[in-house]
Amino acid sequence: MAVLKRVLYLHAGVWAIGGAGLAVFPHIVLLNLFSQVAYGDYAWVRIVGLEAIGLAMLMVLVAQRAQELWWWSWAFVIPTALIAIVAALNAALSLPKFSSSVLWWLLAGISAALAAGLFWGLVRTSKERPL
C-alpha cells in the first residue's frame, strides 16, 4: 500500500507542476523550453494544463483513501500508459518540421515510469488487500 500511495503522490506532483506550467505559461514552456512549433492559439494547451491539475487533485484524493479505494488507481494506469505510447509514437513518427522531440520523449519516459510504478504498486497492494 505504501508504494502505491507514494507513486500516486509523485504522479500527482508531476502532473500538477506540468499542468500549472502549461496553463499559465504555455508559450514559454512549449516554444522556449522545448522548441516546439508555434501554435496560433494556446487555449487547448491551457485546457490540457488545467485538466492535468484536476487529475492530480483526484490522484491525491485516491491516495488519501487508498486503504478502501486502492483499486481505483487502475483509472490512472491505463491512461498514463496510453499517454506514454502516444508520446513515443509522436516523437518517432509525426513531429512537425523544425520541432524538437525532447518534450515528447520526456513525456513518454516519465509516463511509462509512472505507469510502471502504479502497476507495481497495484500488484503489491492486491497481494496485501485482495478485493
N, C-alpha and C positions, 0 to 999 in steps of 0.2 A: 504494500500500500504506500509506503514511504517513497519508493521510486516513482510510482505513478503521480503522486502529488507533486514531487519535485519537478518532474518533466512538465506537468500541467502548468505550474507556476513559471517555469522557464519559458515555455511556449507562449504563455500569456504575455510575459515581459517582452519577448522578441516581437510579437505581433503588435503590442501596444506602442512600442518605440517606433517600429517601422510604419505603422499606421499613422501615428502622430506626424512623422516626417512627411509622409505623402499627403496628409490632409492639410497641413499648414504650409509646407514649403515644396510643393510638387515640382516646380520648375528647377529649384536648386538641387533637389535630390536627383531628379532624372537627368537633367542636362549637365549640370556642373560636376556632380559627384560620380555619375555612372555613364556619362557620354551617350545618352540616348538621343534619338532623333526628336526634334521639337514637334509638339502637338499643337494643333490650332486651338484646342480647348482642353483645359485641365480639370473640368468638372468631374469627369469619370474617374480620374486618378484620385481626386479628393474624396469621392464617394467610396472608392476601394479602401482608402485610408480610414475613413470613418467606420466602415464595416469591419475592418481589422481590429479597431479599438473595441467595437461591440463584441466581437468574437473573443477577444482577450478577456473582457469582463465576464463572459459566460464560462470561459475556462477557469477563472478564479472561483466562480460560484460552484462549479462541479468539483474542483479540488477541495474546497472547504467542506463539501458534503460527500467526500469520496467514500466514507465508511458505508453509506447506504446507496450511493449513486455511481460507484466506480465504473460500471458497465456503460454509462453514458459517454465515457471517453471514446468509445468507438466512433461517435459522431465527429470526433476531431481527427482520428487516424485516417479515415478514408479520404476526406478532402485534402488533408495535408499530403498524403501520398500522391494523390492526383495532381496537386499543385507542383510537386517535385517532377512528375513525369512531363507535364505541360511545359514547365520552365526549361527542362533539359531539351525537349524536342524543339522548343522555340530557339534556344541558343544554338542548337546544332543545325537546324534546317530552315528557319524562316526569319532571320534577322533582317531588318531593312538595311540598305546600303549605308555605310558610314556610321552604323550603330554598334556600340561596344557590346560584347557578350558577357562581360563581367557580372552585371546585375543578374542576368538570367542564370548563370552558373552558380552564383552565390545563393540565389533563391532556391534553385534545385538542390544544392547541397544541404543548406540549412533545413529545408522542408523534409528532405529524405532522412536527415539525422533526427529531427523532431518526430517524424512518423515512426521511425525505428525505436526511439526512446519510449514513445507512447505504447507501441505494440509490446515492447519488452515489459513495461510496467503493467500492462493489462494481463499479460501471461502470468507474471509473478503474482499479481493480485488475485487472479482467478484461482490459483492454487491455494492461496490463503483464505479466500472467501468465495467459494463456489456459489453459483446462482441458486 
